[in-house]
């Protein structure tokens, strides 16, 4: 079950160590960071699924107030150790994104949920997270998150898309496809093409995680009750996808979404 497998993974010592040594922003995060740079000094920030503090080092010293949360106590302990010199100025708390009741309404101007953290809960809980973000976010504030792209998963499930002029790349692609199909035997390409979203065991941490993939157009619909002015960015290039054709055909494995809280 997704409720059992994913939390256990994020408490494992080797996984915590992996996240605690990460430092760089991803290209899409860098683009969004630069767009927000001038506003950061007046923003109270909630960094959700903070993991080992990869994003902390980029945002904590630049925003008005900073709170990092994660449902893994082990991840929070790693953050407190990593940033021990500035912990009095910022806050790390164990907290599940599905229940932000420890925070008051309209508390934050910037809410970030990076590294696809929203993709590791069931569908109904994903909707709870969006509701909670809306509640604790200040109207006019900014919500940024990344999520896996179902269009990319279609490509991964398609045998014909795995061949290239590089024999080693072809071999690697076919092995990964075989593993993907083995761990998701109830899913086939035709069903994927009809799906709005799908939860699969993908290669994340050696197929340990159940991961939620969603079409960008459907993600926009999920956001509509609470957020507006949705922008979508390529994870790899950091460039904004500016038209529907680009959005509906883009094949990055995950995408970044930036939207305004209503």
ABEGO torsion letter per residue (X at the ends): XAAAAAAAAAABAAAAAAAAABABBBAAAAAAAAAAAAAAAABBBBBBGAEAGAAAAAAAAABABBBBBBABAAAAAAAAAAAAAAAAABBBBBBBAABAAABBBGABABBBBBGGAAAABBAAAAAAAAAAAAAABBBGBBBBBBBBBAAAAAAAABAAAABBABAAAAAAAAAAAAAAAAABAABBAAAAAABABBBBBBABGGGABBBBBBBAAAAAAAAAAABBGBBBBBAAAGBBBABAAAAAABABABBBBBBBBX
